Amino acid sequence: MRFVPRNDTTALHEAVSHDTAGVIIEPVQGVAGAFNFSPEFMKTAREVCDLHGSLLILDEVQTGVGRLGTPFGADFYGVQPDMLTTAKALGGGFPCAALLMTDTLAADLGAGAMGSTFGGGPLACAAIKTILEVIQEEELLAQVREVAALIQAKCVCGPVTGIQGAGFLIGLKTAPPASRVRDALLENNILTGTSADPHILRLLPPLILENQHVDSLVQALQELNCESLQ
């Protein structure tokens, strides 16, 4: 296994060869702090995989099922993967996961090749079906895009010095340690999370977040005493 620096297309070319089985990318690196990839890097990843006969595999456990305002991160970047993994939002809180792949790859799988003890369970499948129907019927993808734009426009305030990420996978850059901002926001009933970067606070709100919730977040950020958080 080899790791390539984010957005380094030269390193990507050097790392992939005819011996490479696949290239795995998380479309927005969540735990790291909501870091995006450039469209150029994602396009290059597809081209390099095609050149060497390798699979492009997207880890969409966090980015899939609407979190970026698109069905999957693949749609956000306009890239067609060979395989992608998805979970978390897929069941709306019910534990489940899925592996999606192209028809070409699926055709090579015989009966039971991807079997598991609870695979295809009717309760999990019912939860997944319901979630997908609600997302479509309530037009939640459009809502994510609209509200995410509001977050980008209004949330650089108080201890927040910048914003990164996409859709509802957001990283707020904080001048004080992110853990202290998180704790202060929790006192205002606002749940956030830290990341691998001590100065990036993560927001992963539900897809039903509305404009008034953003206003509450902005007000809470503006009211924080930044000096006391240092």
Backbone as JSON, one array per atom type, in Angstrom:
{
  "sequence": "MRFVPRNDTTALHEAVSHDTAGVIIEPVQGVAGAFNFSPEFMKTAREVCDLHGSLLILDEVQTGVGRLGTPFGADFYGVQPDMLTTAKALGGGFPCAALLMTDTLAADLGAGAMGSTFGGGPLACAAIKTILEVIQEEELLAQVREVAALIQAKCVCGPVTGIQGAGFLIGLKTAPPASRVRDALLENNILTGTSADPHILRLLPPLILENQHVDSLVQALQELNCESLQ",
  "N": [[0.84, -1.19, 0.0], [0.53, 2.21, -0.83], [0.76, 5.66, -0.02], [-0.44, 8.81, -1.14], [0.21, 12.29, -1.35], [-2.42, 14.63, -0.81], [-4.03, 15.94, -3.64], [-1.75, 15.91, -5.23], [-0.89, 15.38, -8.25], [1.31, 14.52, -9.7], [2.68, 12.81, -7.93], [0.7, 10.89, -7.75], [0.66, 9.78, -10.34], [3.2, 8.61, -10.27], [2.89, 6.7, -8.3], [1.08, 4.79, -9.15], [0.86, 1.82, -11.04], [0.98, -0.9, -13.47], [0.79, -2.94, -11.72], [-0.86, -2.14, -9.74], [-3.7, -2.68, -7.88], [-5.9, -1.1, -7.15], [-7.06, 2.3, -6.62], [-7.81, 4.11, -3.82], [-9.96, 6.55, -2.6], [-11.17, 8.97, -0.35], [-13.69, 11.14, -0.95], [-14.11, 13.69, 0.31], [-12.01, 14.38, 2.87], [-12.89, 13.42, 5.86], [-12.43, 12.93, 8.81], [-9.89, 13.97, 8.92], [-10.3, 16.68, 8.74], [-12.15, 17.77, 6.99], [-11.19, 18.08, 4.25], [-11.04, 18.95, 0.88], [-10.65, 17.39, -2.37], [-9.02, 18.43, -5.37], [-10.77, 19.1, -8.46], [-9.17, 18.48, -10.64], [-7.36, 16.58, -9.61], [-9.08, 14.44, -9.01], [-10.05, 13.84, -11.55], [-7.66, 13.09, -12.76], [-7.08, 10.82, -11.26], [-9.03, 9.03, -12.19], [-8.2, 8.82, -14.86], [-5.61, 7.76, -14.61], [-6.14, 5.29, -13.44], [-7.59, 4.09, -15.51], [-5.59, 3.97, -17.43], [-3.79, 2.08, -16.4], [-5.32, -0.12, -15.87], [-6.43, -0.32, -13.34], [-8.61, -0.28, -10.45], [-10.82, 2.36, -9.61], [-11.73, 3.34, -6.52], [-14.05, 4.61, -4.32], [-14.32, 5.8, -1.06], [-17.13, 6.29, 0.42], [-18.4, 6.41, 2.84], [-18.82, 8.51, 4.61], [-19.33, 10.65, 2.84], [-21.37, 9.91, 1.14], [-24.83, 9.48, 0.01], [-26.13, 12.0, -0.06], [-24.77, 13.89, 1.58], [-23.0, 15.77, 0.53], [-24.64, 17.32, -0.94], [-25.2, 16.13, -3.25], [-26.03, 12.94, -4.78], [-23.83, 11.17, -4.35], [-20.31, 11.54, -3.52], [-18.94, 11.07, -5.84], [-20.64, 12.1, -7.78], [-20.5, 14.76, -7.09], [-17.94, 15.47, -7.91], [-18.06, 14.71, -10.52], [-17.06, 12.26, -11.42], [-16.67, 8.9, -12.44], [-16.6, 6.14, -10.51], [-15.23, 2.78, -10.14], [-15.98, 1.22, -8.04], [-17.76, 1.85, -4.99], [-18.02, 2.52, -1.51], [-20.57, 2.72, 0.96], [-22.36, 3.94, 3.82], [-23.42, 4.79, 7.1], [-25.28, 7.51, 6.65], [-26.88, 6.11, 4.94], [-28.72, 4.41, 6.16], [-30.06, 6.13, 7.8], [-29.51, 6.21, 10.56], [-30.04, 3.61, 11.24], [-28.09, 0.7, 11.52], [-26.23, -0.11, 8.75], [-24.73, -0.96, 5.59], [-23.31, -0.65, 2.29], [-21.99, -1.9, -0.79], [-21.28, -0.57, -3.83], [-20.97, -1.16, -7.32], [-19.71, -1.28, -10.73], [-21.61, -2.58, -13.52], [-20.02, -4.3, -14.99], [-18.08, -5.28, -13.19], [-19.77, -6.47, -11.32], [-20.84, -8.53, -12.79], [-18.96, -10.49, -12.71], [-19.2, -11.71, -10.3], [-20.18, -14.52, -8.61], [-23.06, -16.36, -7.33], [-23.43, -15.84, -3.89], [-20.85, -14.9, -3.58], [-20.41, -12.45, -2.4], [-21.55, -12.8, 0.02], [-22.86, -12.45, 3.38], [-23.48, -12.71, 6.93], [-25.62, -11.01, 7.79], [-26.19, -9.76, 5.46], [-28.23, -8.11, 3.11], [-30.45, -8.05, 4.75], [-33.92, -7.85, 5.57], [-34.97, -5.79, 7.23], [-32.95, -3.84, 7.31], [-32.85, -3.24, 4.57], [-35.4, -2.18, 4.21], [-35.17, 0.14, 5.74], [-33.19, 1.51, 4.28], [-34.52, 1.86, 1.82], [-36.62, 3.55, 2.62], [-35.21, 5.83, 3.5], [-34.0, 6.73, 1.1], [-36.28, 7.34, -0.37], [-37.39, 9.44, 1.16], [-35.38, 11.4, 0.96], [-35.58, 12.0, -1.75], [-38.34, 12.73, -2.08], [-38.64, 14.91, -0.34], [-36.87, 16.64, -1.37], [-34.21, 16.96, -0.43], [-31.55, 17.13, -1.23], [-31.29, 19.51, -2.69], [-31.89, 21.24, -0.62], [-29.71, 20.83, 1.08], [-27.64, 21.93, -0.48], [-28.45, 24.61, -0.61], [-28.54, 25.46, 2.12], [-25.94, 24.88, 2.9], [-24.51, 26.73, 1.41], [-25.27, 29.03, 2.74], [-24.07, 28.61, 5.23], [-21.38, 28.74, 4.46], [-21.29, 31.41, 3.76], [-21.89, 32.86, 6.11], [-20.67, 31.94, 8.45], [-18.03, 32.57, 9.08], [-16.98, 33.95, 11.62], [-16.69, 35.28, 14.98], [-14.78, 32.91, 16.7], [-14.09, 31.61, 14.38], [-12.09, 31.39, 11.55], [-12.02, 30.6, 8.94], [-13.46, 28.49, 6.36], [-13.85, 25.18, 5.17], [-14.31, 22.23, 3.1], [-17.31, 20.57, 1.91], [-20.77, 20.82, 1.0], [-22.64, 19.34, 3.56], [-20.47, 18.44, 4.99], [-18.32, 19.82, 6.76], [-15.57, 21.89, 7.59], [-14.6, 24.02, 10.1], [-12.28, 26.47, 10.5], [-10.52, 27.35, 13.33], [-9.38, 29.94, 15.52], [-8.83, 29.7, 18.37], [-8.16, 26.58, 20.15], [-9.91, 23.92, 18.63], [-11.29, 22.1, 20.19], [-12.01, 23.51, 22.46], [-13.76, 25.39, 21.46], [-15.73, 23.65, 20.56], [-16.66, 22.63, 23.05], [-17.7, 24.94, 24.21], [-19.74, 25.6, 22.43], [-21.38, 23.42, 22.82], [-22.53, 23.99, 25.25], [-24.43, 25.71, 24.42], [-26.22, 24.08, 23.29], [-25.44, 23.15, 20.79], [-24.18, 20.8, 18.72], [-21.05, 19.76, 17.78], [-17.95, 18.59, 16.29], [-14.53, 17.58, 16.8], [-11.4, 17.27, 14.96], [-8.66, 15.64, 13.23], [-6.97, 17.71, 12.97], [-6.01, 20.12, 15.23], [-7.1, 22.64, 15.13], [-9.38, 22.68, 13.62], [-12.78, 22.54, 13.45], [-15.4, 20.26, 13.15], [-18.41, 20.12, 11.28], [-21.2, 18.18, 10.83], [-24.06, 18.18, 10.01], [-27.54, 17.01, 10.1], [-29.38, 16.19, 7.1], [-31.7, 17.63, 7.09], [-31.28, 20.12, 8.1], [-32.0, 23.59, 8.53], [-32.32, 27.07, 7.47], [-32.75, 28.68, 9.76], [-31.49, 27.26, 11.74], [-28.84, 27.61, 11.09], [-28.63, 30.33, 11.58], [-28.83, 30.29, 14.36], [-26.45, 29.0, 15.0], [-24.58, 30.88, 14.04], [-25.15, 33.07, 15.72], [-24.42, 31.96, 18.2], [-21.67, 31.55, 17.8], [-20.81, 34.19, 17.47], [-21.24, 35.18, 20.0], [-19.38, 33.98, 21.6], [-16.62, 34.22, 23.83], [-13.67, 34.84, 22.66], [-11.11, 35.22, 23.71], [-11.13, 33.92, 26.16], [-11.15, 31.33, 25.34], [-8.69, 30.64, 24.46]],
  "CA": [[0.0, 0.0, 0.0], [1.26, 3.47, -0.89], [-0.05, 6.85, 0.22], [-0.09, 9.93, -2.01], [-0.27, 13.56, -0.8], [-3.67, 15.13, -1.39], [-3.98, 16.84, -4.8], [-0.45, 15.82, -5.9], [-1.1, 14.52, -9.41], [2.59, 13.92, -10.08], [2.89, 11.67, -7.03], [-0.28, 9.87, -8.1], [1.18, 9.1, -11.52], [4.36, 7.82, -9.89], [2.52, 5.63, -7.37], [0.22, 3.79, -9.79], [1.47, 1.07, -12.14], [0.15, -2.04, -13.89], [0.67, -3.84, -10.57], [-1.76, -1.52, -8.77], [-5.06, -3.24, -7.95], [-6.9, -0.04, -7.08], [-6.78, 3.58, -5.96], [-8.91, 4.38, -2.9], [-10.03, 7.97, -2.24], [-12.34, 9.52, 0.35], [-13.88, 12.37, -1.71], [-13.76, 14.77, 1.24], [-11.39, 13.68, 3.99], [-13.7, 13.88, 6.98], [-11.76, 12.97, 10.11], [-8.71, 14.83, 8.8], [-10.7, 18.07, 8.92], [-12.98, 18.19, 5.85], [-10.33, 18.55, 3.17], [-11.49, 18.58, -0.46], [-9.7, 17.14, -3.45], [-9.26, 19.29, -6.53], [-11.36, 18.39, -9.59], [-8.08, 17.97, -11.48], [-6.83, 15.36, -9.01], [-10.06, 13.37, -9.17], [-10.04, 13.47, -12.97], [-6.41, 12.38, -13.0], [-7.2, 9.49, -10.65], [-9.79, 8.21, -13.13], [-7.38, 8.59, -16.05], [-4.49, 6.89, -14.25], [-6.69, 3.95, -13.27], [-7.9, 3.58, -16.85], [-4.33, 3.71, -18.12], [-3.11, 0.91, -15.86], [-6.25, -1.2, -15.59], [-6.68, -0.38, -11.9], [-9.96, 0.14, -10.05], [-10.99, 3.58, -8.81], [-12.64, 2.98, -5.43], [-14.34, 5.76, -3.47], [-14.83, 5.56, 0.29], [-18.21, 7.26, 0.59], [-19.1, 6.14, 4.09], [-19.26, 9.81, 5.13], [-19.76, 11.62, 1.82], [-22.46, 9.4, 0.32], [-26.26, 9.61, 0.32], [-26.61, 13.36, 0.07], [-24.07, 14.8, 2.48], [-22.36, 16.86, -0.22], [-25.64, 17.97, -1.78], [-25.33, 15.27, -4.43], [-26.22, 11.57, -4.28], [-22.54, 10.69, -3.85], [-19.17, 12.39, -3.83], [-18.62, 10.85, -7.25], [-21.45, 13.06, -8.53], [-20.0, 16.1, -6.76], [-16.75, 15.71, -8.72], [-18.27, 14.3, -11.9], [-16.15, 11.15, -11.69], [-17.31, 7.59, -12.37], [-15.73, 5.12, -9.9], [-15.55, 1.38, -10.41], [-16.64, 0.75, -6.83], [-17.8, 2.79, -3.87], [-18.61, 2.02, -0.27], [-21.45, 3.7, 1.59], [-22.95, 3.51, 5.09], [-23.86, 5.94, 7.9], [-26.57, 8.11, 6.27], [-27.64, 5.17, 4.12], [-29.82, 3.86, 6.94], [-30.68, 7.15, 8.65], [-29.35, 5.83, 11.96], [-30.07, 2.15, 11.33], [-26.77, 0.23, 11.08], [-26.19, -0.84, 7.49], [-23.7, -0.51, 4.67], [-23.47, -1.24, 0.96], [-20.91, -1.77, -1.76], [-21.8, -0.38, -5.18], [-19.94, -1.38, -8.34], [-20.19, -1.25, -12.1], [-22.19, -3.83, -14.01], [-18.94, -5.16, -15.46], [-17.51, -5.97, -12.03], [-20.8, -7.29, -10.69], [-21.07, -9.71, -13.62], [-17.95, -11.51, -12.39], [-19.48, -12.25, -8.98], [-21.15, -15.6, -8.59], [-23.98, -16.39, -6.19], [-22.78, -16.03, -2.6], [-19.48, -14.38, -3.55], [-20.38, -11.31, -1.48], [-22.48, -13.13, 1.09], [-22.51, -12.19, 4.78], [-24.53, -13.19, 7.82], [-26.78, -10.12, 7.8], [-26.3, -9.08, 4.18], [-29.56, -8.14, 2.49], [-31.5, -8.19, 5.75], [-35.12, -7.1, 5.16], [-35.16, -4.57, 8.02], [-31.99, -2.86, 6.81], [-33.26, -2.84, 3.23], [-36.57, -1.31, 4.37], [-34.67, 1.44, 6.2], [-32.52, 2.15, 3.15], [-35.55, 2.27, 0.85], [-37.33, 4.69, 3.17], [-34.31, 6.99, 3.49], [-33.86, 7.21, -0.28], [-37.56, 7.94, -0.76], [-37.54, 10.72, 1.86], [-34.44, 12.35, 0.35], [-36.13, 12.41, -3.04], [-39.64, 13.38, -1.96], [-38.51, 16.19, 0.36], [-35.87, 17.43, -2.11], [-33.2, 17.31, 0.57], [-30.27, 17.48, -1.85], [-31.34, 20.95, -2.96], [-31.84, 21.92, 0.67], [-28.32, 20.79, 1.55], [-26.85, 22.9, -1.24], [-28.87, 25.97, -0.22], [-28.14, 25.77, 3.5], [-24.47, 24.84, 2.94], [-24.05, 28.02, 0.89], [-25.48, 30.0, 3.82], [-23.01, 28.36, 6.22], [-20.14, 29.28, 3.9], [-21.38, 32.87, 3.69], [-22.14, 33.56, 7.36], [-20.07, 31.35, 9.66], [-16.7, 33.07, 9.4], [-17.25, 34.95, 12.64], [-16.25, 34.83, 16.29], [-13.5, 32.2, 16.69], [-13.89, 30.93, 13.09], [-11.3, 32.21, 10.62], [-12.17, 30.11, 7.58], [-14.33, 27.32, 6.18], [-13.5, 24.28, 4.07], [-15.21, 21.1, 2.97], [-18.36, 20.69, 0.89], [-22.08, 20.4, 1.46], [-22.76, 19.26, 5.02], [-19.25, 17.92, 5.61], [-17.73, 21.15, 6.84], [-14.52, 22.14, 8.56], [-14.46, 25.42, 10.51], [-10.95, 26.76, 11.03], [-10.69, 28.16, 14.54], [-8.17, 30.52, 16.12], [-8.59, 28.93, 19.58], [-8.27, 25.14, 19.92], [-11.26, 23.52, 18.22], [-11.94, 21.38, 21.28], [-12.61, 24.48, 23.38], [-14.93, 25.94, 20.76], [-16.74, 22.59, 20.62], [-17.24, 22.56, 24.4], [-18.48, 26.15, 24.43], [-20.96, 25.49, 21.63], [-22.24, 22.41, 23.43], [-23.29, 24.66, 26.3], [-25.55, 26.36, 23.73], [-26.99, 22.99, 22.66], [-25.0, 22.96, 19.41], [-23.28, 19.65, 18.72], [-20.02, 19.76, 16.73], [-16.91, 17.61, 16.57], [-13.16, 17.97, 16.46], [-10.82, 16.52, 13.86], [-7.24, 15.36, 13.43], [-6.32, 19.02, 13.05], [-6.5, 20.71, 16.49], [-7.75, 23.93, 14.9], [-10.5, 22.53, 12.69], [-14.0, 22.02, 14.06], [-16.21, 19.62, 12.11], [-19.87, 20.16, 11.29], [-21.84, 17.17, 10.0], [-25.46, 18.26, 10.41], [-28.49, 16.2, 9.34], [-29.77, 16.81, 5.83], [-32.9, 18.45, 7.29], [-30.9, 21.42, 8.67], [-32.64, 24.71, 7.85], [-31.64, 28.36, 7.61], [-32.81, 29.21, 11.13], [-30.47, 26.57, 12.54], [-27.58, 28.3, 10.79], [-28.67, 31.6, 12.31], [-28.54, 29.99, 15.77], [-25.01, 28.73, 15.08], [-23.87, 32.15, 13.87], [-25.32, 33.84, 16.95], [-23.62, 31.33, 19.25], [-20.26, 31.83, 17.51], [-20.56, 35.61, 17.71], [-21.31, 35.47, 21.43], [-18.28, 33.35, 22.33], [-15.49, 35.05, 24.24], [-12.53, 34.15, 22.05], [-9.92, 35.29, 24.57], [-11.25, 32.91, 27.21], [-11.02, 30.01, 24.73], [-7.29, 30.4, 24.09]],
  "C": [[0.88, 1.24, 0.0], [0.28, 4.63, -0.69], [0.48, 8.0, -0.64], [-0.59, 11.22, -1.37], [-1.51, 14.05, -1.55], [-3.38, 16.13, -2.5], [-2.63, 16.86, -5.52], [-0.58, 14.85, -7.08], [0.18, 13.85, -9.87], [2.87, 12.68, -9.24], [1.92, 10.54, -7.34], [0.18, 9.08, -9.32], [2.33, 8.16, -11.15], [3.99, 6.61, -9.04], [1.76, 4.49, -8.04], [0.94, 3.15, -10.97], [0.52, -0.06, -12.54], [-0.01, -3.06, -12.77], [-0.29, -3.32, -9.52], [-3.17, -2.07, -8.93], [-6.1, -2.13, -7.96], [-6.38, 1.2, -6.38], [-8.01, 3.92, -5.12], [-8.85, 5.84, -2.44], [-11.3, 8.23, -1.44], [-12.58, 10.91, -0.24], [-13.68, 13.67, -0.93], [-13.24, 14.08, 2.49], [-11.98, 14.2, 5.29], [-12.95, 14.02, 8.28], [-10.53, 13.87, 10.07], [-9.04, 16.29, 9.02], [-11.52, 18.63, 7.78], [-12.15, 18.84, 4.76], [-10.85, 18.04, 1.83], [-10.32, 18.14, -1.33], [-10.02, 18.1, -4.59], [-9.93, 18.47, -7.63], [-10.29, 17.79, -10.5], [-7.53, 16.66, -10.94], [-7.79, 14.2, -9.21], [-10.12, 12.9, -10.63], [-8.79, 12.67, -13.31], [-6.47, 10.97, -12.43], [-7.95, 8.54, -11.57], [-8.92, 7.84, -14.35], [-6.24, 7.62, -15.77], [-4.98, 5.45, -14.07], [-7.02, 3.31, -14.62], [-6.63, 3.18, -17.59], [-3.71, 2.39, -17.69], [-4.04, -0.27, -15.57], [-6.52, -1.4, -14.12], [-8.11, 0.09, -11.61], [-9.9, 1.47, -9.3], [-12.09, 3.3, -7.8], [-12.83, 4.21, -4.54], [-14.91, 5.3, -2.14], [-15.86, 6.64, 0.57], [-19.04, 6.98, 1.84], [-19.61, 7.45, 4.7], [-19.88, 10.69, 4.04], [-20.99, 11.18, 1.04], [-23.85, 9.72, 0.84], [-26.61, 11.05, 0.73], [-25.79, 14.34, 0.87], [-23.41, 15.97, 1.75], [-23.35, 17.63, -1.09], [-25.82, 17.28, -3.11], [-25.54, 13.84, -3.92], [-24.95, 10.99, -3.66], [-21.45, 11.7, -4.16], [-18.73, 12.25, -5.27], [-19.38, 11.84, -8.13], [-20.95, 14.49, -8.3], [-18.81, 16.45, -7.65], [-16.95, 15.35, -10.2], [-17.35, 13.19, -12.33], [-16.9, 9.84, -11.54], [-16.35, 6.58, -11.75], [-16.11, 3.73, -10.38], [-16.31, 0.76, -9.24], [-16.74, 1.9, -5.85], [-18.48, 2.12, -2.68], [-19.48, 3.11, 0.32], [-22.07, 3.09, 2.84], [-23.51, 4.74, 5.78], [-25.24, 6.45, 7.48], [-27.45, 7.16, 5.47], [-28.85, 4.63, 4.85], [-30.48, 4.87, 7.86], [-30.6, 6.82, 10.13], [-29.43, 4.33, 12.17], [-28.75, 1.62, 10.79], [-26.85, -0.61, 9.8], [-25.08, -0.26, 6.62], [-23.94, -1.19, 3.33], [-22.22, -1.0, 0.14], [-21.54, -1.68, -3.14], [-20.66, -0.58, -6.17], [-20.56, -1.35, -9.73], [-20.79, -2.6, -12.49], [-21.11, -4.81, -14.44], [-18.33, -5.95, -14.31], [-18.53, -6.92, -11.42], [-21.03, -8.58, -11.48], [-20.1, -10.84, -13.3], [-18.2, -12.16, -11.03], [-20.54, -13.35, -9.07], [-22.05, -15.52, -7.37], [-23.22, -16.68, -4.9], [-21.38, -15.46, -2.49], [-19.35, -13.22, -2.58], [-21.32, -11.55, -0.31], [-21.96, -12.77, 2.47], [-23.72, -12.56, 5.64], [-25.79, -12.33, 7.75], [-26.96, -9.38, 6.48], [-27.69, -9.21, 3.57], [-30.69, -8.32, 3.46], [-32.71, -7.33, 5.42], [-35.33, -5.81, 5.95], [-34.22, -3.48, 7.54], [-32.41, -2.35, 5.43], [-34.48, -1.92, 3.28], [-36.15, 0.08, 4.82], [-34.02, 2.2, 5.06], [-33.54, 2.68, 2.14], [-36.28, 3.52, 1.34], [-36.48, 5.95, 3.13], [-34.21, 7.57, 2.09], [-35.14, 7.87, -0.77], [-37.74, 9.31, -0.12], [-36.63, 11.77, 1.24], [-34.99, 12.88, -0.97], [-37.41, 13.22, -2.88], [-39.54, 14.75, -1.31], [-37.44, 17.08, -0.25], [-34.74, 17.89, -1.19], [-31.85, 17.65, -0.05], [-30.21, 18.97, -2.16], [-31.26, 21.75, -1.67], [-30.42, 21.94, 1.22], [-27.49, 21.84, 0.82], [-27.17, 24.33, -0.82], [-28.35, 26.34, 1.16], [-26.61, 25.75, 3.63], [-23.89, 26.15, 2.43], [-24.2, 29.11, 1.95], [-24.41, 29.84, 4.9], [-21.7, 28.97, 5.73], [-20.13, 30.8, 3.96], [-21.37, 33.54, 5.05], [-21.3, 33.09, 8.55], [-18.61, 31.7, 9.9], [-16.9, 34.26, 10.35], [-16.79, 34.41, 13.99], [-14.9, 34.13, 16.21], [-13.17, 31.55, 15.35], [-13.2, 31.87, 12.11], [-11.42, 31.76, 9.17], [-13.02, 28.85, 7.55], [-13.81, 26.49, 5.02], [-14.47, 23.1, 4.07], [-16.24, 21.34, 1.89], [-19.67, 20.21, 1.48], [-22.18, 20.46, 2.97], [-21.63, 18.45, 5.64], [-18.28, 19.09, 5.65], [-16.65, 21.2, 7.91], [-14.43, 23.64, 8.85], [-13.08, 25.61, 11.12], [-11.09, 27.72, 12.2], [-9.36, 28.7, 15.04], [-7.86, 29.85, 17.46], [-8.59, 27.44, 19.24], [-9.72, 24.74, 19.63], [-12.01, 22.82, 19.34], [-12.61, 22.34, 22.26], [-13.84, 25.16, 22.75], [-16.07, 24.92, 20.79], [-17.44, 22.57, 21.97], [-18.13, 23.77, 24.67], [-19.79, 26.11, 23.64], [-21.93, 24.47, 22.22], [-23.08, 23.0, 24.55], [-24.49, 25.43, 25.73], [-26.37, 25.36, 22.93], [-26.67, 22.82, 21.18], [-23.91, 21.89, 19.41], [-22.34, 19.71, 17.52], [-18.98, 18.71, 17.1], [-15.54, 18.15, 16.2], [-12.65, 17.08, 15.33], [-9.36, 16.22, 14.18], [-6.43, 16.64, 13.5], [-6.86, 19.73, 14.29], [-7.19, 22.06, 16.31], [-8.81, 23.86, 13.8], [-11.65, 21.84, 13.4], [-14.88, 21.45, 12.95], [-17.7, 19.81, 12.36], [-20.37, 19.08, 10.33], [-23.32, 17.13, 10.35], [-26.33, 17.3, 9.61], [-28.94, 16.94, 8.09], [-30.99, 17.71, 5.97], [-32.58, 19.8, 7.92], [-31.5, 22.55, 7.84], [-31.92, 26.01, 8.17], [-31.65, 28.87, 9.05], [-31.81, 28.51, 12.05], [-29.1, 27.2, 12.32], [-27.52, 29.62, 11.54], [-28.35, 31.38, 13.79], [-27.06, 29.71, 15.95], [-24.21, 30.02, 14.98], [-23.97, 32.98, 15.14], [-24.46, 33.28, 18.07], [-22.14, 31.6, 19.04], [-19.92, 33.28, 17.83], [-20.51, 35.95, 19.2], [-20.19, 34.83, 22.23], [-17.19, 34.36, 22.66], [-14.21, 34.36, 23.78], [-11.3, 34.15, 22.95], [-9.96, 34.21, 25.64], [-11.08, 31.49, 26.66], [-9.58, 29.66, 24.37], [-6.61, 29.45, 25.08]]
}
